[in-house]
């Protein structure tokens, strides 16, 4: 139980890698784009010493880019899938991880909207598959732990006990839930916020200011969506819309598509609902 693999070097993948390197050991990051894997590893390694300094018993590990999936998962006790929120892609990746990872490794999906039960059709050993839904570590360290419906209960117990040693705060999801716990609540907030803007009732800045003033939150929904990435937000919203069978308003997704068409992905591209970021 020393090394961890993260498959997907995007906004969340690199943050997950950072958190699992704060107790020593090696975290190997793989991405279909080798340049992104290298960038993710460098990003996380560059922030590791500061993170470790603030954690009791922290120990600086190594974060490296892997050339392929087999190299990434070799010797790992935990393999975390953090690829884009697309059903067929996640199903294919989890099947590959089940085939390549050590037989005693836990395989986790960081999906923000798909229960793992929908991703394991081609997985031979579903008893070791679990949802681990992260938010924005190291700033938001909550992580939701949810069974795939066939997960060995001892794995859930072990994760609930072990995740806090990495500076994470786990919450067990007691029944299968599309959107887990917080994201179901957050989905309603962000959707209504985007509807307000799409209808011309207020600007993103005005919504965020009211949100922070009235709730005492550090940032509003539009700043938060920019931090997540508007492409990711749209993928999730498209999934929720399919789940709802046409019952959800199109306005929020239309607003997001317009932003993406203009190259506004959020903080990572320098422009999103706000344009005061440094690209990259």
Phi and psi in degrees as GROMACS dihedral restraints (atoms count N, CA, C in turn):
[ dihedral_restraints ]
;  ai    aj    ak    al  type     phi  dphi    fc
    3     4     5     6     1  -122.8    20    10
    4     5     6     7     1   -49.7    20    10
    6     7     8     9     1  -100.5    20    10
    7     8     9    10     1   151.7    20    10
    9    10    11    12     1  -130.7    20    10
   10    11    12    13     1   146.5    20    10
   12    13    14    15     1  -116.1    20    10
   13    14    15    16     1   139.3    20    10
   15    16    17    18     1  -123.8    20    10
   16    17    18    19     1   123.6    20    10
   18    19    20    21     1  -107.1    20    10
   19    20    21    22     1   108.5    20    10
   21    22    23    24     1   119.2    20    10
   22    23    24    25     1   114.8    20    10
   24    25    26    27     1  -106.1    20    10
   25    26    27    28     1    27.1    20    10
   27    28    29    30     1   -79.8    20    10
   28    29    30    31     1  -157.5    20    10
   30    31    32    33     1   -54.5    20    10
   31    32    33    34     1   -46.5    20    10
   33    34    35    36     1   -85.7    20    10
   34    35    36    37     1   -36.5    20    10
   36    37    38    39     1   -56.0    20    10
   37    38    39    40     1   -44.1    20    10
   39    40    41    42     1   -68.8    20    10
   40    41    42    43     1   -31.3    20    10
   42    43    44    45     1   -73.0    20    10
   43    44    45    46     1   -37.4    20    10
   45    46    47    48     1   -63.7    20    10
   46    47    48    49     1   -44.0    20    10
   48    49    50    51     1   -58.3    20    10
   49    50    51    52     1   -43.0    20    10
   51    52    53    54     1   -57.0    20    10
   52    53    54    55     1   -46.6    20    10
   54    55    56    57     1   -66.8    20    10
   55    56    57    58     1   -35.5    20    10
   57    58    59    60     1   -84.0    20    10
   58    59    60    61     1     0.2    20    10
   60    61    62    63     1  -101.1    20    10
   61    62    63    64     1     6.7    20    10
   63    64    65    66     1   -91.2    20    10
   64    65    66    67     1     9.7    20    10
   66    67    68    69     1  -127.7    20    10
   67    68    69    70     1    30.7    20    10
   69    70    71    72     1    80.4    20    10
   70    71    72    73     1  -167.9    20    10
   72    73    74    75     1    75.9    20    10
   73    74    75    76     1  -174.5    20    10
   75    76    77    78     1  -123.9    20    10
   76    77    78    79     1   134.8    20    10
   78    79    80    81     1  -110.9    20    10
   79    80    81    82     1   123.4    20    10
   81    82    83    84     1  -106.3    20    10
   82    83    84    85     1   128.9    20    10
   84    85    86    87     1  -108.6    20    10
   85    86    87    88     1   128.0    20    10
   87    88    89    90     1  -119.4    20    10
   88    89    90    91     1   140.7    20    10
   90    91    92    93     1  -141.6    20    10
   91    92    93    94     1   148.6    20    10
   93    94    95    96     1   -59.3    20    10
   94    95    96    97     1   -25.1    20    10
   96    97    98    99     1  -100.1    20    10
   97    98    99   100     1   106.2    20    10
   99   100   101   102     1   -55.8    20    10
  100   101   102   103     1   -34.6    20    10
  102   103   104   105     1   -65.2    20    10
  103   104   105   106     1   -37.7    20    10
  105   106   107   108     1   -68.4    20    10
  106   107   108   109     1   -38.8    20    10
  108   109   110   111     1   -60.8    20    10
  109   110   111   112     1   -44.7    20    10
  111   112   113   114     1   -64.6    20    10
  112   113   114   115     1   -41.0    20    10
  114   115   116   117     1   -64.5    20    10
  115   116   117   118     1   -41.6    20    10
  117   118   119   120     1   -63.6    20    10
  118   119   120   121     1   -44.2    20    10
  120   121   122   123     1   -63.4    20    10
  121   122   123   124     1   -42.6    20    10
  123   124   125   126     1   -66.1    20    10
  124   125   126   127     1   -40.9    20    10
  126   127   128   129     1   -58.7    20    10
  127   128   129   130     1   -48.8    20    10
  129   130   131   132     1   -69.3    20    10
  130   131   132   133     1   -42.5    20    10
  132   133   134   135     1   -62.1    20    10
  133   134   135   136     1   -36.4    20    10
  135   136   137   138     1   -68.4    20    10
  136   137   138   139     1   -16.5    20    10
  138   139   140   141     1  -108.2    20    10
  139   140   141   142     1    -3.1    20    10
  141   142   143   144     1   -68.2    20    10
  142   143   144   145     1   -43.3    20    10
  144   145   146   147     1   -62.1    20    10
  145   146   147   148     1   -38.9    20    10
  147   148   149   150     1   -66.6    20    10
  148   149   150   151     1   -39.8    20    10
  150   151   152   153     1   -64.8    20    10
  151   152   153   154     1   -48.3    20    10
  153   154   155   156     1   -60.6    20    10
  154   155   156   157     1   -36.6    20    10
  156   157   158   159     1   -61.6    20    10
  157   158   159   160     1   -24.2    20    10
  159   160   161   162     1   -98.9    20    10
  160   161   162   163     1     7.7    20    10
  162   163   164   165     1  -120.4    20    10
  163   164   165   166     1   126.2    20    10
  165   166   167   168     1   -61.2    20    10
  166   167   168   169     1   127.0    20    10
  168   169   170   171     1    77.6    20    10
  169   170   171   172     1    10.5    20    10
  171   172   173   174     1   -66.8    20    10
  172   173   174   175     1   149.4    20    10
  174   175   176   177     1  -144.3    20    10
  175   176   177   178     1   125.9    20    10
  177   178   179   180     1   -73.6    20    10
  178   179   180   181     1   117.6    20    10
  180   181   182   183     1   -95.6    20    10
  181   182   183   184     1  -159.3    20    10
  183   184   185   186     1  -121.5    20    10
  184   185   186   187     1   141.0    20    10
  186   187   188   189     1  -122.0    20    10
  187   188   189   190     1   117.7    20    10
  189   190   191   192     1  -130.9    20    10
  190   191   192   193     1   154.2    20    10
  192   193   194   195     1   -86.8    20    10
  193   194   195   196     1   135.9    20    10
  195   196   197   198     1  -100.0    20    10
  196   197   198   199     1   145.8    20    10
  198   199   200   201     1   -75.5    20    10
  199   200   201   202     1   -29.2    20    10
  201   202   203   204     1  -152.1    20    10
  202   203   204   205     1   173.3    20    10
  204   205   206   207     1   -64.8    20    10
  205   206   207   208     1   -42.3    20    10
  207   208   209   210     1   -58.3    20    10
  208   209   210   211     1   -41.8    20    10
  210   211   212   213     1   -65.3    20    10
  211   212   213   214     1   -39.5    20    10
  213   214   215   216     1   -62.9    20    10
  214   215   216   217     1   -42.9    20    10
  216   217   218   219     1   -88.4    20    10
  217   218   219   220     1   -10.4    20    10
  219   220   221   222     1   -57.8    20    10
  220   221   222   223     1   122.2    20    10
  222   223   224   225     1    76.5    20    10
  223   224   225   226     1     5.2    20    10
  225   226   227   228     1   -81.0    20    10
  226   227   228   229     1   140.3    20    10
  228   229   230   231     1   -86.9    20    10
  229   230   231   232     1   -22.1    20    10
  231   232   233   234     1  -138.8    20    10
  232   233   234   235     1   132.4    20    10
  234   235   236   237     1  -122.1    20    10
  235   236   237   238     1   122.2    20    10
  237   238   239   240     1  -111.2    20    10
  238   239   240   241     1   121.2    20    10
  240   241   242   243     1   -86.3    20    10
  241   242   243   244     1   124.8    20    10
  243   244   245   246     1  -137.1    20    10
  244   245   246   247     1    45.8    20    10
  246   247   248   249     1   -87.6    20    10
  247   248   249   250     1   170.5    20    10
  249   250   251   252     1   -55.3    20    10
  250   251   252   253     1   154.4    20    10
  252   253   254   255     1   -78.0    20    10
  253   254   255   256     1    69.8    20    10
  255   256   257   258     1  -130.3    20    10
  256   257   258   259     1   124.8    20    10
  258   259   260   261     1   -55.5    20    10
  259   260   261   262     1   -53.7    20    10
  261   262   263   264     1   -63.4    20    10
  262   263   264   265     1   -37.6    20    10
  264   265   266   267     1   -63.4    20    10
  265   266   267   268     1   -47.5    20    10
  267   268   269   270     1   -64.8    20    10
  268   269   270   271     1   -39.5    20    10
  270   271   272   273     1   -60.6    20    10
  271   272   273   274     1   -43.8    20    10
  273   274   275   276     1   -67.2    20    10
  274   275   276   277     1   -42.6    20    10
  276   277   278   279     1   -66.2    20    10
  277   278   279   280     1   -43.5    20    10
  279   280   281   282     1   -63.5    20    10
  280   281   282   283     1   -38.1    20    10
  282   283   284   285     1   -62.6    20    10
  283   284   285   286     1   -42.0    20    10
  285   286   287   288     1   -63.7    20    10
  286   287   288   289     1   -42.3    20    10
  288   289   290   291     1   -65.7    20    10
  289   290   291   292     1   -39.7    20    10
  291   292   293   294     1   -62.3    20    10
  292   293   294   295     1   -35.3    20    10
  294   295   296   297     1   -75.3    20    10
  295   296   297   298     1   -34.9    20    10
  297   298   299   300     1   -99.2    20    10
  298   299   300   301     1   -26.9    20    10
  300   301   302   303     1   -73.5    20    10
  301   302   303   304     1   154.8    20    10
  303   304   305   306     1   -53.4    20    10
  304   305   306   307     1   147.0    20    10
  306   307   308   309     1   -61.8    20    10
  307   308   309   310     1   -23.1    20    10
  309   310   311   312     1   -99.7    20    10
  310   311   312   313     1     7.9    20    10
  312   313   314   315     1   -77.9    20    10
  313   314   315   316     1   144.6    20    10
  315   316   317   318     1   -84.7    20    10
  316   317   318   319     1   135.6    20    10
  318   319   320   321     1  -113.0    20    10
  319   320   321   322     1   122.1    20    10
  321   322   323   324     1  -120.3    20    10
  322   323   324   325     1   142.5    20    10
  324   325   326   327     1  -107.8    20    10
  325   326   327   328     1   136.1    20    10
  327   328   329   330     1   -93.0    20    10
  328   329   330   331     1    17.6    20    10
  330   331   332   333     1   -50.1    20    10
  331   332   333   334     1   135.8    20    10
  333   334   335   336     1   -92.2    20    10
  334   335   336   337     1    -9.2    20    10
  336   337   338   339     1  -140.5    20    10
  337   338   339   340     1   -18.2    20    10
  339   340   341   342     1   -96.1    20    10
  340   341   342   343     1   122.6    20    10
  342   343   344   345     1   -62.5    20    10
  343   344   345   346     1   144.1    20    10
  345   346   347   348     1   -60.2    20    10
  346   347   348   349     1   -23.9    20    10
  348   349   350   351     1   -59.2    20    10
  349   350   351   352     1   -23.6    20    10
  351   352   353   354     1   -90.4    20    10
  352   353   354   355     1    -1.3    20    10
  354   355   356   357     1  -113.6    20    10
  355   356   357   358     1    -0.9    20    10
  357   358   359   360     1  -110.4    20    10
  358   359   360   361     1    19.6    20    10
  360   361   362   363     1   -58.0    20    10
  361   362   363   364     1   -31.5    20    10
  363   364   365   366     1  -110.1    20    10
  364   365   366   367     1    17.4    20    10
  366   367   368   369     1   -93.0    20    10
  367   368   369   370     1   127.8    20    10
  369   370   371   372     1   -79.2    20    10
  370   371   372   373     1   -27.4    20    10
  372   373   374   375     1  -125.7    20    10
  373   374   375   376     1    72.4    20    10
  375   376   377   378     1   -66.3    20    10
  376   377   378   379     1   -16.5    20    10
  378   379   380   381     1   -65.7    20    10
  379   380   381   382     1   -12.7    20    10
  381   382   383   384     1  -107.8    20    10
  382   383   384   385     1     8.9    20    10
  384   385   386   387     1   -99.8    20    10
  385   386   387   388     1   139.0    20    10
  387   388   389   390     1  -149.2    20    10
  388   389   390   391     1   152.1    20    10
  390   391   392   393     1   -83.6    20    10
  391   392   393   394     1   127.0    20    10
  393   394   395   396     1  -121.8    20    10
  394   395   396   397     1   102.0    20    10
  396   397   398   399     1  -101.0    20    10
  397   398   399   400     1   110.0    20    10
  399   400   401   402     1   -92.3    20    10
  400   401   402   403     1   161.6    20    10
  402   403   404   405     1  -107.2    20    10
  403   404   405   406     1  -104.0    20    10
  405   406   407   408     1  -129.5    20    10
  406   407   408   409     1    64.1    20    10
  408   409   410   411     1   -64.8    20    10
  409   410   411   412     1   150.8    20    10
  411   412   413   414     1   -88.7    20    10
  412   413   414   415     1     2.3    20    10
  414   415   416   417     1   -78.6    20    10
  415   416   417   418     1   -42.2    20    10
  417   418   419   420     1  -114.4    20    10
  418   419   420   421     1   108.3    20    10
  420   421   422   423     1  -102.7    20    10
  421   422   423   424     1     9.1    20    10
  423   424   425   426     1   -68.7    20    10
  424   425   426   427     1   144.7    20    10
  426   427   428   429     1  -143.2    20    10
  427   428   429   430     1   130.0    20    10
  429   430   431   432     1   -95.4    20    10
  430   431   432   433     1   133.6    20    10
  432   433   434   435     1  -113.1    20    10
  433   434   435   436     1   120.5    20    10
  435   436   437   438     1  -137.9    20    10
  436   437   438   439     1   134.4    20    10
  438   439   440   441     1   -65.1    20    10
  439   440   441   442     1   151.6    20    10
  441   442   443   444     1   -83.7    20    10
  442   443   444   445     1     1.0    20    10
  444   445   446   447     1   101.6    20    10
  445   446   447   448     1   -20.1    20    10
  447   448   449   450     1  -127.3    20    10
  448   449   450   451     1     6.6    20    10
  450   451   452   453     1   -63.1    20    10
  451   452   453   454     1   133.7    20    10
  453   454   455   456     1   -58.5    20    10
  454   455   456   457     1   122.9    20    10
  456   457   458   459     1   -56.7    20    10
  457   458   459   460     1   -28.3    20    10
  459   460   461   462     1   -67.3    20    10
  460   461   462   463     1   -27.3    20    10
  462   463   464   465     1   -68.6    20    10
  463   464   465   466     1   -43.3    20    10
  465   466   467   468     1   -61.0    20    10
  466   467   468   469     1   -44.4    20    10
  468   469   470   471     1   -62.2    20    10
  469   470   471   472     1   -42.5    20    10
  471   472   473   474     1   -65.5    20    10
  472   473   474   475     1   -42.3    20    10
  474   475   476   477     1   -65.3    20    10
  475   476   477   478     1   -40.9    20    10
  477   478   479   480     1   -60.9    20    10
  478   479   480   481     1   -33.1    20    10
  480   481   482   483     1   -83.5    20    10
  481   482   483   484     1   -34.0    20    10
  483   484   485   486     1   -88.8    20    10
  484   485   486   487     1   -33.1    20    10
  486   487   488   489     1   -57.8    20    10
  487   488   489   490     1   -37.7    20    10
  489   490   491   492     1   -61.2    20    10
  490   491   492   493     1   -23.6    20    10
  492   493   494   495     1   -69.0    20    10
  493   494   495   496     1   -14.8    20    10
  495   496   497   498     1  -100.1    20    10
  496   497   498   499     1    13.0    20    10
  498   499   500   501     1    80.9    20    10
  499   500   501   502     1    17.2    20    10
  501   502   503   504     1  -104.9    20    10
  502   503   504   505     1   154.5    20    10
  504   505   506   507     1  -118.0    20    10
  505   506   507   508     1   104.8    20    10
  507   508   509   510     1   -85.4    20    10
  508   509   510   511     1   146.3    20    10
  510   511   512   513     1  -126.5    20    10
  511   512   513   514     1   124.5    20    10
  513   514   515   516     1   -82.5    20    10
  514   515   516   517     1   126.3    20    10
  516   517   518   519     1   -87.4    20    10
  517   518   519   520     1   116.3    20    10
  519   520   521   522     1   -80.5    20    10
  520   521   522   523     1   -16.5    20    10
  522   523   524   525     1  -144.8    20    10
  523   524   525   526     1   150.5    20    10
  525   526   527   528     1   -58.5    20    10
  526   527   528   529     1   133.4    20    10
  528   529   530   531     1  -144.7    20    10
  529   530   531   532     1   123.3    20    10
  531   532   533   534     1   -72.8    20    10
  532   533   534   535     1   111.6    20    10
  534   535   536   537     1    99.7    20    10
  535   536   537   538     1     0.0    20    10
  537   538   539   540     1    60.1    20    10
  538   539   540   541     1  -135.3    20    10
  540   541   542   543     1  -101.6    20    10
  541   542   543   544     1   -70.5    20    10
  543   544   545   546     1   -65.3    20    10
  544   545   546   547     1   -39.6    20    10
  546   547   548   549     1   -64.3    20    10
  547   548   549   550     1   -27.6    20    10
  549   550   551   552     1   -64.8    20    10
  550   551   552   553     1   -38.6    20    10
  552   553   554   555     1   -73.9    20    10
  553   554   555   556     1   -44.5    20    10
  555   556   557   558     1   -62.4    20    10
  556   557   558   559     1   -36.9    20    10
  558   559   560   561     1   -60.0    20    10
  559   560   561   562     1   -41.8    20    10
  561   562   563   564     1   -67.1    20    10
  562   563   564   565     1   -38.4    20    10
  564   565   566   567     1   -66.2    20    10
  565   566   567   568     1   -52.2    20    10
  567   568   569   570     1   -67.3    20    10
  568   569   570   571     1   -35.3    20    10
  570   571   572   573     1   -65.5    20    10
  571   572   573   574     1   -43.2    20    10
  573   574   575   576     1   -70.6    20    10
  574   575   576   577     1   -35.3    20    10
  576   577   578   579     1   -61.7    20    10
  577   578   579   580     1   -43.7    20    10
  579   580   581   582     1   -68.5    20    10
  580   581   582   583     1   -33.8    20    10
  582   583   584   585     1   -65.2    20    10
  583   584   585   586     1   -40.7    20    10
  585   586   587   588     1   -58.1    20    10
  586   587   588   589     1   -43.6    20    10
  588   589   590   591     1   -71.6    20    10
  589   590   591   592     1   -43.5    20    10
  591   592   593   594     1   -61.6    20    10
  592   593   594   595     1   -31.2    20    10
  594   595   596   597     1   -84.8    20    10
  595   596   597   598     1     0.2    20    10
  597   598   599   600     1    76.7    20    10
  598   599   600   601     1    17.2    20    10
  600   601   602   603     1   -75.5    20    10
  601   602   603   604     1   -35.1    20    10
  603   604   605   606     1  -158.8    20    10
  604   605   606   607     1   166.7    20    10
  606   607   608   609     1   -92.4    20    10
  607   608   609   610     1   162.0    20    10
  609   610   611   612     1   -55.9    20    10
  610   611   612   613     1   -39.6    20    10
  612   613   614   615     1   -63.2    20    10
  613   614   615   616     1   -40.8    20    10
  615   616   617   618     1   -68.5    20    10
  616   617   618   619     1   -41.6    20    10
  618   619   620   621     1   -61.0    20    10
  619   620   621   622     1   -46.0    20    10
  621   622   623   624     1   -64.3    20    10
  622   623   624   625     1   -39.0    20    10
  624   625   626   627     1   -65.9    20    10
  625   626   627   628     1   -43.3    20    10
  627   628   629   630     1   -62.4    20    10
  628   629   630   631     1   -41.5    20    10
  630   631   632   633     1   -60.9    20    10
  631   632   633   634     1   -47.8    20    10
  633   634   635   636     1   -71.2    20    10
  634   635   636   637     1   -36.9    20    10
  636   637   638   639     1   -66.9    20    10
  637   638   639   640     1   -44.2    20    10
  639   640   641   642     1   -80.2    20    10
  640   641   642   643     1   -31.3    20    10
  642   643   644   645     1  -107.2    20    10
  643   644   645   646     1    -9.1    20    10
  645   646   647   648     1    71.0    20    10
  646   647   648   649     1    17.8    20    10
  648   649   650   651     1   -75.3    20    10
  649   650   651   652     1   150.5    20    10
  651   652   653   654     1   -69.8    20    10
  652   653   654   655     1   -24.2    20    10
  654   655   656   657     1  -153.2    20    10
  655   656   657   658     1   161.0    20    10
  657   658   659   660     1   -94.3    20    10
  658   659   660   661     1   178.1    20    10
  660   661   662   663     1   -62.8    20    10
  661   662   663   664     1   -32.3    20    10
  663   664   665   666     1   -74.8    20    10
  664   665   666   667     1   -38.4    20    10
  666   667   668   669     1   -61.8    20    10
  667   668   669   670     1   -40.4    20    10
  669   670   671   672     1   -67.4    20    10
  670   671   672   673     1   -40.0    20    10
  672   673   674   675     1   -65.7    20    10
  673   674   675   676     1   -38.0    20    10
  675   676   677   678     1   -60.6    20    10
  676   677   678   679     1   -37.5    20    10
  678   679   680   681     1   -69.0    20    10
  679   680   681   682     1   -38.1    20    10
  681   682   683   684     1   -69.3    20    10
  682   683   684   685     1   -39.8    20    10
  684   685   686   687     1   111.6    20    10
  685   686   687   688     1   121.4    20    10
  687   688   689   690     1   -68.5    20    10
  688   689   690   691     1   -24.5    20    10
  690   691   692   693     1   -66.3    20    10
  691   692   693   694     1   -41.0    20    10
  693   694   695   696     1   -66.6    20    10
  694   695   696   697     1   -43.3    20    10
  696   697   698   699     1   -59.2    20    10
  697   698   699   700     1   -41.7    20    10
  699   700   701   702     1   -66.5    20    10
  700   701   702   703     1   -43.0    20    10
  702   703   704   705     1   -55.8    20    10
  703   704   705   706     1   -44.5    20    10
  705   706   707   708     1   -66.2    20    10
  706   707   708   709     1   -43.2    20    10
  708   709   710   711     1   -65.1    20    10
  709   710   711   712     1   -36.4    20    10
  711   712   713   714     1   -63.4    20    10
  712   713   714   715     1   -39.2    20    10
  714   715   716   717     1   -64.8    20    10
  715   716   717   718     1   -46.9    20    10
  717   718   719   720     1   -60.1    20    10
  718   719   720   721     1   -38.3    20    10
  720   721   722   723     1   -63.7    20    10
  721   722   723   724     1   -41.1    20    10
  723   724   725   726     1   -64.6    20    10
  724   725   726   727     1   -40.4    20    10
  726   727   728   729     1   -62.2    20    10
  727   728   729   730     1   -36.0    20    10
  729   730   731   732     1   -82.0    20    10
  730   731   732   733     1    -6.1    20    10
  732   733   734   735     1    62.1    20    10
  733   734   735   736     1    38.4    20    10
  735   736   737   738     1    88.4    20    10
  736   737   738   739     1     6.1    20    10
  738   739   740   741     1   -82.0    20    10
  739   740   741   742     1   -13.1    20    10
  741   742   743   744     1   -93.9    20    10
  742   743   744   745     1   146.5    20    10
  744   745   746   747     1   -62.1    20    10
  745   746   747   748     1   143.4    20    10
  747   748   749   750     1   -79.0    20    10
  748   749   750   751     1   -17.6    20    10
  750   751   752   753     1   -56.8    20    10
  751   752   753   754     1   -46.7    20    10
  753   754   755   756     1   -61.0    20    10
  754   755   756   757     1   -41.3    20    10
  756   757   758   759     1   -69.1    20    10
  757   758   759   760     1   -34.2    20    10
  759   760   761   762     1   -64.7    20    10
  760   761   762   763     1   -41.2    20    10
  762   763   764   765     1   -61.1    20    10
  763   764   765   766     1   -42.1    20    10
  765   766   767   768     1   -68.2    20    10
  766   767   768   769     1   -41.5    20    10
  768   769   770   771     1   -63.4    20    10
  769   770   771   772     1   -37.8    20    10
  771   772   773   774     1   -63.4    20    10
  772   773   774   775     1   -40.7    20    10
  774   775   776   777     1   -63.6    20    10
  775   776   777   778     1   -45.6    20    10
  777   778   779   780     1   -65.5    20    10
  778   779   780   781     1   -36.4    20    10
  780   781   782   783     1   -62.7    20    10
  781   782   783   784     1   -25.8    20    10
  783   784   785   786     1   -95.1    20    10
  784   785   786   787     1     7.3    20    10
  786   787   788   789     1    77.3    20    10
  787   788   789   790     1    16.4    20    10
  789   790   791   792     1   -93.2    20    10
  790   791   792   793     1    95.9    20    10
  792   793   794   795     1   -97.8    20    10
  793   794   795   796     1    -6.8    20    10
  795   796   797   798     1   111.3    20    10
  796   797   798   799     1  -155.7    20    10
  798   799   800   801     1   -55.3    20    10
  799   800   801   802     1   -38.9    20    10
  801   802   803   804     1   -68.2    20    10
  802   803   804   805     1   -20.4    20    10
  804   805   806   807     1  -105.6    20    10
  805   806   807   808     1    -1.8    20    10
  807   808   809   810     1    92.2    20    10
  808   809   810   811     1   -15.9    20    10
  810   811   812   813     1  -145.1    20    10
  811   812   813   814     1   138.9    20    10
  813   814   815   816     1  -148.7    20    10
  814   815   816   817     1  -124.0    20    10
  816   817   818   819     1   -69.8    20    10
  817   818   819   820     1   -24.5    20    10
  819   820   821   822     1  -114.3    20    10
  820   821   822   823     1   157.9    20    10
  822   823   824   825     1  -125.2    20    10
  823   824   825   826     1    27.9    20    10
  825   826   827   828     1  -108.3    20    10
  826   827   828   829     1    31.7    20    10
  828   829   830   831     1  -104.0    20    10
  829   830   831   832     1   156.9    20    10
  831   832   833   834     1   -89.6    20    10
  832   833   834   835     1   119.0    20    10
  834   835   836   837     1   -55.3    20    10
  835   836   837   838     1   132.3    20    10
